Every structure is written in structure tokens, then in C-alpha cells.
Amino acid sequence: MKRLRTAVVGVGYLGNFHAQKHKALSELSELSMELVAVCDQNETQAKKIAEALGVQAFTSPKDLIGKVDAVTIATITPAHFEVAKLFLQNGIHVNVEKPIALTSVQAQELVEIAEQKKIALAVGHSERFGTIFQKWHAEIRNQNPRWVEFCRYAPFNKRGSDVSVLHDLMIHDLDLMLSLDTTKPQLLTAQAGSLITETHDWCTATFQFESGLRTTVNVSRLGKEMTRQIRSADRQHLWLANLQTGDLERTDVNKTDGTVSHVVTPMGRSDNLMLETENFIRHIQMGTPLLVTGRDGLRALELVEVILSEIDSNIESKFGW
């Protein structure tokens, strides 16, 4: 098997973790891959991470052409499109952090290039790889869920605030939501507001799928603490999947005597970023299906735009209500 040369572009806070995963996977002989470089426009940061990992440092993505076969892109969101397009046009496999791009038009172009070139385009919706999400999804898959609520709250962090909370946080749950049902979702209601940035800092949206499934997605980057939960209901149980702690709780009701019981299964927290990176590499080398494709990233981004369009049509949202 040809040794796959990889690089990580954008090695700030999150990109550094990506680079560490590439380095760790380089040590697995079965994958036959090697992290050969990191790239960041901040030369000092690039050299710092490169030295720590024993690889080359670059400041321009263009300098990686011809030196790598696959890249993970973890730059700021506004740079995703141009950087991903550069590598895709040169036949280099791409795993790009979420959101895939700033607009669905950009995302569509990236998807089309990848399909034309017959190369991998993966999107870093890492929650899809989590053990707790996979377990919850498996449990409800055949139970015909009627209602699902996603809640994601985080304390304010300037990192990521260059885009709206929909692009930064909600898009995770929109991707999870879309993975539950193959029918088309219709947006019923959406509200959002801005309290600290010039974009939206909180948002709530409700959808109805053609199958009958109704979902609500709530996000805020002004939370007191980190909260990542999924609640759902089917004809048999209530479920609470705590993505933050890795606990899966099932509520059972005995209709004979009216007693209610709660069964908690600790699943633990998985290394989603490692699983995401490994899936990307195995797809390239072994043909393993990508769990989150470019088209998945496009669909989630399209929903963001649908929600924003609805919010913009509601004058109250412009005043932060």
C-alpha cells in the first residue's frame, strides 16, 4: 500500500488537536500514513507545532501541493472554501472542519469538484462519531421516534465568534438531526438574537419531517456551562443522551402499576476527533465509507441558510429578541 502523506492546514487551538491525531495514526503500521507537515499563516505557531510533532512547517497552503496526498483543514471558517478548493483542484483528498464553507453555493462547488476528481471530501461533524450518539441512534432507530430535541449551550469564547452561532454550534445538531431521517425536513419556526456579537448568539428552530418526526434544536454560546444533550420520545420510552458526560438514560413506564423507572447506561466519552480522522484515512486507503461526506456538510449548511432566512423575515429578531 502506498504510504499516504498528510498535512494539517491551520494549527491553532483546534488544528493542533487535528495534527496530534494525524501523528498518532502515523504510528499505526496498518494505515501506512505519515503526517509530513503542518501549515499556518502564523509562522511562529506553525514552527512550534511542527517542532513538537517532528514535521515540516509551512505558512502557505500552496507550498504543500505535490508534497501531500491528503489534508485536514482547520483554518478559520471564512478561509475554508478557498483552501479546500485549492487542494481539491489539485487532486488532494480533503477533510474540512465544519461548516464546510460559509455559503451553500461555495459548498456545492466543493462537492462538485470532489465528485468530478473522484477524491474524498469529508466534513468534520465529529459528534456523529461519538459512542453515545451511535448508541442512542441504534436504540431509537426501530422505535419510530416522534419527537427529538437537541440542546447545545456553551460559555462565550471569542474563538468561533467570527460566524453566527448557527454556523459555529447549531450546525453540529443539524447534521445529527439530518442523519436520523431520510425524508425532507420543513422549518416550522425559528427565533434568534444577538447579545454580544454582531451575529446571532442564540437560536432555536423547530422542524417537521415528511415522516412525521418533529425536532427542535436549541443553541446558545452564552451558556453558564457546556451542555450537549439529546432528548427524544417514542411509543415505549423517553431518552436522554448526554453527549457531554457520555451517559444514556432511558425512562420506562409500567402501565400496570404506574411506576416509572430510569435506567442509566454510562457509555463514556469517545475520542471523536480521532475516529473522524481515522475514518477519513481508511476511506482513502481501504474504501471504508465516509461517515460524514461533503454532501452531508452541504445539507447541514443549507438548513442554516433556511433558518437565517426565516429569522431575517422576522423583524423582532433584528432587535435581539
FIZASE-813266 format. One line per field, with one value per residue (C-alpha): residue number from 1; residue in three letters; x, y, z. Coordinates in nm, 4 decimals. Each point is the difference from the previous one (the first is absolute). Example, Ala and Ser with C-alpha at 12.3 -4.5 7.8 and 13.67 -1.06 7.14 Angstrom:
BEGIN
pos = 1 | 2 .
code = ALA | SER .
x = 1.2300 | 0.1370 .
y = -0.4500 | 0.3440 .
z = 0.7800 | -0.0660 .
END
This chain:
BEGIN
pos = 1 | 2 | 3 | 4 | 5 | 6 | 7 | 8 | 9 | 10 | 11 | 12 | 13 | 14 | 15 | 16 | 17 | 18 | 19 | 20 | 21 | 22 | 23 | 24 | 25 | 26 | 27 | 28 | 29 | 30 | 31 | 32 | 33 | 34 | 35 | 36 | 37 | 38 | 39 | 40 | 41 | 42 | 43 | 44 | 45 | 46 | 47 | 48 | 49 | 50 | 51 | 52 | 53 | 54 | 55 | 56 | 57 | 58 | 59 | 60 | 61 | 62 | 63 | 64 | 65 | 66 | 67 | 68 | 69 | 70 | 71 | 72 | 73 | 74 | 75 | 76 | 77 | 78 | 79 | 80 | 81 | 82 | 83 | 84 | 85 | 86 | 87 | 88 | 89 | 90 | 91 | 92 | 93 | 94 | 95 | 96 | 97 | 98 | 99 | 100 | 101 | 102 | 103 | 104 | 105 | 106 | 107 | 108 | 109 | 110 | 111 | 112 | 113 | 114 | 115 | 116 | 117 | 118 | 119 | 120 | 121 | 122 | 123 | 124 | 125 | 126 | 127 | 128 | 129 | 130 | 131 | 132 | 133 | 134 | 135 | 136 | 137 | 138 | 139 | 140 | 141 | 142 | 143 | 144 | 145 | 146 | 147 | 148 | 149 | 150 | 151 | 152 | 153 | 154 | 155 | 156 | 157 | 158 | 159 | 160 | 161 | 162 | 163 | 164 | 165 | 166 | 167 | 168 | 169 | 170 | 171 | 172 | 173 | 174 | 175 | 176 | 177 | 178 | 179 | 180 | 181 | 182 | 183 | 184 | 185 | 186 | 187 | 188 | 189 | 190 | 191 | 192 | 193 | 194 | 195 | 196 | 197 | 198 | 199 | 200 | 201 | 202 | 203 | 204 | 205 | 206 | 207 | 208 | 209 | 210 | 211 | 212 | 213 | 214 | 215 | 216 | 217 | 218 | 219 | 220 | 221 | 222 | 223 | 224 | 225 | 226 | 227 | 228 | 229 | 230 | 231 | 232 | 233 | 234 | 235 | 236 | 237 | 238 | 239 | 240 | 241 | 242 | 243 | 244 | 245 | 246 | 247 | 248 | 249 | 250 | 251 | 252 | 253 | 254 | 255 | 256 | 257 | 258 | 259 | 260 | 261 | 262 | 263 | 264 | 265 | 266 | 267 | 268 | 269 | 270 | 271 | 272 | 273 | 274 | 275 | 276 | 277 | 278 | 279 | 280 | 281 | 282 | 283 | 284 | 285 | 286 | 287 | 288 | 289 | 290 | 291 | 292 | 293 | 294 | 295 | 296 | 297 | 298 | 299 | 300 | 301 | 302 | 303 | 304 | 305 | 306 | 307 | 308 | 309 | 310 | 311 | 312 | 313 | 314 | 315 | 316 | 317 | 318 | 319 | 320 | 321 .
code = MET | LYS | ARG | LEU | ARG | THR | ALA | VAL | VAL | GLY | VAL | GLY | TYR | LEU | GLY | ASN | PHE | HIS | ALA | GLN | LYS | HIS | LYS | ALA | LEU | SER | GLU | LEU | SER | GLU | LEU | SER | MET | GLU | LEU | VAL | ALA | VAL | CYS | ASP | GLN | ASN | GLU | THR | GLN | ALA | LYS | LYS | ILE | ALA | GLU | ALA | LEU | GLY | VAL | GLN | ALA | PHE | THR | SER | PRO | LYS | ASP | LEU | ILE | GLY | LYS | VAL | ASP | ALA | VAL | THR | ILE | ALA | THR | ILE | THR | PRO | ALA | HIS | PHE | GLU | VAL | ALA | LYS | LEU | PHE | LEU | GLN | ASN | GLY | ILE | HIS | VAL | ASN | VAL | GLU | LYS | PRO | ILE | ALA | LEU | THR | SER | VAL | GLN | ALA | GLN | GLU | LEU | VAL | GLU | ILE | ALA | GLU | GLN | LYS | LYS | ILE | ALA | LEU | ALA | VAL | GLY | HIS | SER | GLU | ARG | PHE | GLY | THR | ILE | PHE | GLN | LYS | TRP | HIS | ALA | GLU | ILE | ARG | ASN | GLN | ASN | PRO | ARG | TRP | VAL | GLU | PHE | CYS | ARG | TYR | ALA | PRO | PHE | ASN | LYS | ARG | GLY | SER | ASP | VAL | SER | VAL | LEU | HIS | ASP | LEU | MET | ILE | HIS | ASP | LEU | ASP | LEU | MET | LEU | SER | LEU | ASP | THR | THR | LYS | PRO | GLN | LEU | LEU | THR | ALA | GLN | ALA | GLY | SER | LEU | ILE | THR | GLU | THR | HIS | ASP | TRP | CYS | THR | ALA | THR | PHE | GLN | PHE | GLU | SER | GLY | LEU | ARG | THR | THR | VAL | ASN | VAL | SER | ARG | LEU | GLY | LYS | GLU | MET | THR | ARG | GLN | ILE | ARG | SER | ALA | ASP | ARG | GLN | HIS | LEU | TRP | LEU | ALA | ASN | LEU | GLN | THR | GLY | ASP | LEU | GLU | ARG | THR | ASP | VAL | ASN | LYS | THR | ASP | GLY | THR | VAL | SER | HIS | VAL | VAL | THR | PRO | MET | GLY | ARG | SER | ASP | ASN | LEU | MET | LEU | GLU | THR | GLU | ASN | PHE | ILE | ARG | HIS | ILE | GLN | MET | GLY | THR | PRO | LEU | LEU | VAL | THR | GLY | ARG | ASP | GLY | LEU | ARG | ALA | LEU | GLU | LEU | VAL | GLU | VAL | ILE | LEU | SER | GLU | ILE | ASP | SER | ASN | ILE | GLU | SER | LYS | PHE | GLY | TRP .
x = 0.0000 | 0.1357 | 0.0899 | -0.2474 | 0.1595 | -0.2221 | 0.0037 | -0.2168 | -0.0711 | -0.0791 | 0.1590 | -0.1489 | -0.1971 | -0.2058 | 0.2475 | 0.2648 | -0.2255 | -0.0564 | 0.3753 | 0.0451 | -0.2546 | 0.1779 | 0.3290 | -0.1468 | -0.1508 | 0.3361 | 0.1313 | -0.2535 | 0.1743 | -0.3309 | -0.0910 | 0.3280 | -0.0298 | 0.2297 | -0.0625 | 0.2671 | -0.0899 | -0.2113 | -0.0936 | -0.1078 | 0.0228 | 0.1449 | 0.3580 | 0.0802 | -0.2987 | 0.0774 | 0.3591 | -0.1034 | -0.2421 | 0.2325 | 0.2873 | -0.2172 | -0.1123 | 0.3237 | -0.1346 | 0.0527 | -0.1586 | -0.1592 | -0.1835 | -0.1701 | -0.2347 | 0.1297 | 0.3415 | -0.1537 | -0.1061 | 0.2024 | 0.1147 | -0.3217 | -0.2798 | -0.2611 | -0.0630 | -0.2156 | -0.1035 | -0.0559 | 0.0386 | -0.2516 | -0.3350 | 0.0243 | 0.3123 | -0.1482 | -0.1230 | 0.3136 | 0.2356 | -0.2148 | -0.0478 | 0.3765 | 0.0659 | -0.2982 | 0.0918 | 0.3457 | -0.1368 | 0.0703 | -0.2506 | -0.1576 | -0.1480 | -0.1278 | -0.1219 | -0.3638 | -0.1636 | 0.1186 | -0.0068 | -0.1673 | -0.2763 | -0.1804 | 0.1048 | 0.3646 | -0.0727 | -0.1722 | 0.3056 | 0.2308 | -0.2238 | -0.0084 | 0.3792 | 0.0524 | -0.2489 | 0.1501 | 0.3524 | -0.1214 | 0.1759 | -0.1107 | -0.1731 | -0.0891 | -0.1418 | 0.0897 | -0.3384 | 0.1769 | -0.3051 | -0.1204 | 0.2921 | -0.0756 | -0.0681 | -0.2918 | -0.1672 | 0.0551 | -0.1523 | -0.3018 | -0.0569 | 0.0121 | -0.2497 | -0.2607 | 0.0482 | -0.2776 | -0.2201 | -0.1565 | 0.0986 | -0.2673 | 0.1928 | 0.3701 | 0.1492 | 0.3637 | 0.1493 | 0.3503 | 0.1145 | 0.3532 | 0.1664 | 0.1025 | 0.3355 | 0.1356 | 0.1336 | -0.2760 | -0.1890 | 0.0976 | -0.3058 | -0.3530 | -0.0878 | -0.1826 | 0.3249 | 0.2033 | -0.2213 | -0.3424 | 0.1421 | 0.1227 | -0.3548 | -0.1469 | 0.2356 | -0.1003 | -0.3661 | 0.0351 | 0.1673 | -0.3151 | -0.2476 | 0.0348 | -0.3142 | 0.0026 | -0.0304 | -0.2192 | 0.0862 | -0.3009 | 0.1363 | 0.3311 | 0.1109 | 0.3434 | 0.1673 | 0.3280 | 0.1204 | 0.3782 | 0.1117 | -0.1224 | -0.1362 | -0.2538 | 0.1071 | -0.3002 | -0.2532 | -0.2869 | -0.1633 | -0.2727 | -0.0355 | -0.2569 | 0.1200 | -0.2159 | 0.0120 | -0.1768 | 0.3059 | 0.0086 | 0.3273 | 0.1149 | 0.3549 | 0.1062 | 0.3446 | 0.1717 | 0.3610 | -0.0884 | -0.0557 | 0.1142 | 0.1604 | 0.0501 | -0.3188 | -0.0468 | -0.3136 | -0.2528 | -0.3465 | -0.2424 | -0.3313 | -0.1458 | -0.2988 | 0.1982 | 0.2497 | 0.1423 | 0.3726 | 0.2717 | 0.3379 | 0.2534 | 0.2726 | 0.2040 | 0.0218 | -0.0616 | -0.3023 | -0.3082 | -0.3173 | -0.3180 | -0.3287 | -0.2365 | -0.3624 | -0.1832 | -0.3567 | -0.1300 | 0.1004 | 0.0963 | 0.3584 | 0.2738 | 0.3606 | 0.3175 | 0.2796 | 0.3344 | 0.2661 | 0.3428 | 0.1529 | 0.2963 | 0.1452 | 0.1638 | 0.2790 | -0.2239 | 0.2788 | 0.2151 | -0.2903 | -0.0766 | 0.3611 | 0.0328 | -0.3212 | 0.1379 | 0.3301 | -0.1593 | -0.2376 | 0.2911 | 0.2065 | -0.2578 | -0.3245 | -0.1744 | -0.3131 | 0.0314 | -0.2299 | -0.0360 | 0.0329 | 0.0244 | -0.3679 | -0.0846 | 0.1850 | -0.1864 | -0.3413 | 0.0724 | 0.1190 | -0.3096 | -0.2157 | 0.2004 | -0.0874 | -0.3679 | -0.0080 | 0.1816 | -0.2424 | -0.2935 | 0.1638 | 0.0728 | -0.3654 | -0.0944 | 0.0619 | 0.0100 | 0.3202 | 0.1753 | -0.0448 | 0.1504 | -0.3247 .
y = 0.0000 | 0.3413 | 0.2086 | 0.2864 | 0.3395 | 0.2285 | 0.3546 | 0.2200 | 0.3532 | 0.2441 | -0.1145 | 0.2357 | -0.1339 | -0.2624 | -0.0606 | -0.0973 | -0.2839 | -0.1082 | -0.0108 | -0.2136 | -0.2518 | -0.0172 | -0.0585 | -0.2744 | -0.1772 | 0.0246 | -0.2448 | -0.2684 | -0.2201 | -0.1303 | 0.3467 | 0.0715 | 0.3757 | 0.2769 | 0.3526 | 0.1865 | 0.3644 | 0.2618 | 0.3366 | 0.3252 | 0.3612 | 0.0731 | -0.1132 | -0.0179 | -0.2268 | -0.2183 | -0.0519 | -0.0667 | -0.2800 | -0.1364 | -0.0259 | -0.1721 | -0.2601 | -0.0362 | 0.1154 | 0.2856 | 0.3424 | 0.2085 | 0.3324 | -0.0285 | -0.2866 | 0.0323 | -0.1217 | -0.3364 | -0.0834 | -0.2967 | -0.0802 | -0.1478 | -0.2357 | 0.0983 | 0.2944 | 0.1001 | 0.3655 | 0.1697 | 0.3644 | 0.2695 | -0.0630 | 0.2852 | -0.1663 | -0.3498 | 0.0431 | 0.1359 | -0.2365 | -0.3090 | 0.0948 | 0.0340 | -0.3529 | -0.1612 | 0.1531 | -0.1515 | -0.3486 | 0.0040 | -0.1610 | 0.2451 | -0.0245 | 0.3491 | 0.1152 | 0.0945 | 0.1946 | -0.1179 | 0.3625 | 0.3331 | -0.0476 | -0.2903 | 0.1310 | -0.0407 | -0.3408 | -0.1188 | 0.0959 | -0.1948 | -0.3070 | 0.0155 | 0.0305 | -0.2982 | -0.2120 | 0.0999 | -0.0805 | -0.3173 | 0.0955 | 0.0088 | 0.3005 | -0.0509 | 0.2539 | 0.0150 | -0.0495 | -0.2000 | -0.0529 | -0.2621 | -0.2218 | 0.0117 | -0.3292 | 0.1514 | 0.1311 | -0.3287 | -0.1951 | 0.2309 | -0.0082 | -0.3808 | -0.0188 | 0.2289 | -0.1026 | -0.2579 | 0.1741 | 0.2568 | 0.3084 | 0.2700 | 0.2898 | 0.0879 | 0.3059 | 0.1058 | 0.2413 | 0.1411 | 0.2817 | 0.1261 | 0.2827 | 0.2868 | -0.0425 | 0.2531 | -0.2881 | -0.0862 | 0.3249 | 0.1231 | -0.1897 | -0.0372 | -0.2533 | -0.1905 | -0.0530 | -0.0576 | -0.2216 | -0.0711 | -0.1555 | -0.2949 | -0.0834 | 0.0685 | -0.2664 | -0.2431 | 0.0752 | -0.0613 | -0.3347 | -0.1223 | 0.0271 | -0.0301 | 0.2020 | 0.3751 | 0.2313 | 0.3101 | 0.2950 | 0.0911 | 0.2768 | 0.1709 | 0.2719 | 0.1411 | 0.2961 | 0.1854 | 0.1073 | 0.0217 | -0.0348 | 0.1499 | -0.3395 | -0.2278 | -0.1320 | -0.2233 | -0.1751 | -0.2455 | -0.1715 | -0.2617 | -0.2383 | -0.2467 | -0.2896 | -0.1569 | -0.3215 | 0.1752 | 0.0455 | 0.3409 | 0.1449 | 0.3078 | 0.1332 | 0.2452 | 0.1620 | 0.2817 | 0.1087 | 0.1991 | -0.3011 | -0.0300 | -0.3351 | -0.2444 | -0.1963 | -0.2493 | -0.2102 | -0.1814 | -0.0784 | -0.2201 | -0.1752 | -0.3059 | -0.2189 | -0.2023 | 0.2292 | 0.3410 | 0.0338 | 0.2404 | -0.0252 | 0.2179 | 0.0587 | 0.1884 | -0.2779 | -0.3028 | -0.1207 | -0.1440 | 0.0106 | -0.1909 | 0.0702 | -0.2973 | -0.0015 | -0.3033 | 0.0579 | -0.2665 | 0.1625 | 0.3467 | -0.0145 | 0.1893 | -0.1161 | 0.1541 | -0.2150 | 0.1752 | -0.1602 | 0.1671 | -0.0087 | 0.2256 | 0.2662 | -0.1101 | 0.1695 | 0.1272 | 0.1894 | -0.3110 | -0.2066 | 0.2690 | 0.0147 | -0.3786 | -0.0288 | 0.2533 | -0.1863 | -0.3451 | 0.1252 | 0.1152 | -0.3140 | -0.2744 | 0.1348 | 0.0104 | 0.2175 | 0.3579 | 0.0550 | 0.3728 | 0.0924 | 0.3315 | -0.0311 | -0.0488 | 0.3212 | 0.1731 | -0.1132 | 0.1295 | 0.3349 | 0.0294 | -0.0354 | 0.2755 | 0.2278 | -0.0994 | 0.0910 | 0.3297 | 0.0906 | -0.0626 | 0.2039 | 0.2896 | 0.0117 | 0.0413 | 0.3625 | -0.0851 | -0.1982 | 0.3120 | 0.1533 | -0.2980 | -0.1502 .
z = 0.0000 | -0.0960 | 0.3033 | 0.0328 | 0.0645 | 0.2081 | 0.1361 | 0.2198 | -0.1187 | 0.2784 | 0.3248 | 0.2540 | 0.2966 | -0.1855 | -0.2812 | 0.2523 | 0.1189 | -0.3599 | -0.0553 | 0.3108 | -0.1318 | -0.3363 | 0.1811 | 0.2193 | -0.3004 | -0.1780 | 0.2570 | -0.0994 | -0.2569 | -0.1379 | -0.1291 | -0.1779 | 0.0381 | 0.1135 | 0.1208 | -0.1949 | 0.0612 | 0.1711 | -0.1449 | 0.1607 | -0.1117 | 0.3437 | -0.0568 | 0.3706 | 0.0668 | -0.3014 | 0.1103 | 0.3602 | -0.0943 | -0.2688 | 0.2455 | 0.2600 | -0.2551 | -0.1928 | -0.3364 | -0.2451 | 0.0476 | -0.2764 | -0.0038 | -0.3405 | -0.1019 | -0.3570 | 0.1138 | 0.0962 | -0.3551 | -0.1206 | 0.3526 | 0.1452 | -0.1014 | 0.2603 | 0.2319 | 0.2917 | -0.0146 | 0.3366 | -0.0983 | 0.0914 | -0.1700 | -0.2546 | -0.1432 | -0.0378 | -0.3557 | -0.1648 | 0.1834 | -0.0620 | -0.3643 | -0.0478 | 0.1194 | -0.1704 | -0.3359 | 0.0395 | 0.0688 | 0.3739 | 0.2389 | 0.2443 | 0.3467 | 0.0855 | 0.3398 | 0.0300 | -0.1464 | -0.3390 | -0.1232 | 0.0688 | -0.2579 | -0.1629 | -0.3414 | 0.1013 | 0.1527 | -0.3170 | -0.2053 | 0.2313 | -0.0193 | -0.3792 | -0.0280 | 0.2306 | -0.1945 | -0.3327 | 0.1215 | 0.1775 | 0.3227 | 0.3615 | 0.1517 | 0.3649 | 0.2450 | 0.3691 | 0.1621 | 0.2691 | 0.2237 | -0.2494 | 0.1056 | 0.3719 | 0.1783 | 0.1897 | -0.3164 | -0.1824 | 0.2912 | 0.0335 | -0.3760 | -0.0017 | 0.2875 | -0.1576 | -0.3639 | 0.0031 | 0.2591 | -0.2341 | 0.2027 | -0.0027 | 0.1492 | 0.0412 | 0.1667 | -0.0291 | 0.2551 | -0.0334 | 0.2278 | 0.0482 | 0.1936 | -0.2238 | -0.1718 | -0.2457 | -0.2083 | -0.2447 | 0.0530 | -0.3471 | -0.1251 | 0.1355 | 0.2675 | -0.2749 | -0.1930 | 0.3159 | 0.2187 | -0.1460 | -0.3153 | 0.2117 | 0.1041 | -0.3421 | -0.1349 | 0.2780 | -0.0687 | -0.3732 | 0.0652 | 0.1786 | -0.2850 | -0.3759 | -0.0719 | -0.0550 | 0.3041 | -0.0075 | 0.2242 | 0.2156 | 0.2233 | 0.0694 | 0.2386 | 0.0768 | 0.1617 | 0.0393 | 0.3417 | -0.0275 | -0.3621 | -0.3253 | -0.1034 | 0.1731 | 0.3421 | 0.0709 | -0.2155 | 0.0180 | -0.2969 | -0.0416 | -0.2957 | -0.1278 | -0.2170 | -0.2673 | 0.2046 | 0.2890 | 0.2203 | 0.1698 | 0.1273 | 0.1905 | 0.0055 | 0.2728 | 0.0115 | 0.1861 | 0.0397 | 0.3105 | 0.2242 | 0.3596 | -0.0736 | -0.2849 | -0.0732 | -0.2840 | 0.0268 | -0.2147 | 0.1327 | -0.1896 | 0.0360 | -0.1672 | 0.0829 | 0.2524 | 0.1729 | 0.0672 | -0.0689 | 0.1094 | -0.1707 | 0.1797 | -0.2576 | 0.2577 | 0.2608 | -0.2199 | 0.2016 | -0.1697 | 0.2099 | -0.0841 | 0.1763 | 0.0211 | 0.1111 | 0.1398 | -0.1188 | 0.2365 | 0.3269 | -0.1266 | 0.1211 | -0.1810 | -0.0114 | -0.1365 | -0.1395 | -0.0500 | -0.2175 | 0.0238 | -0.3480 | 0.0756 | -0.2242 | -0.3224 | -0.1939 | -0.2771 | -0.1736 | -0.0187 | -0.1346 | -0.2580 | -0.1195 | -0.0133 | -0.2016 | -0.2497 | -0.0371 | -0.0237 | -0.2667 | -0.2145 | 0.0487 | 0.0398 | -0.1404 | 0.3378 | -0.0402 | 0.1226 | 0.2951 | -0.0755 | -0.3664 | -0.1783 | -0.0909 | 0.3687 | 0.0766 | -0.2817 | 0.1287 | 0.3506 | -0.1366 | -0.2179 | 0.3124 | 0.1700 | -0.2896 | 0.0135 | 0.3687 | -0.0537 | -0.2757 | 0.2333 | 0.2768 | -0.2329 | -0.0975 | 0.3663 | 0.0987 | 0.3712 | -0.0476 | -0.1216 | 0.3412 | 0.1808 | 0.1282 .
END
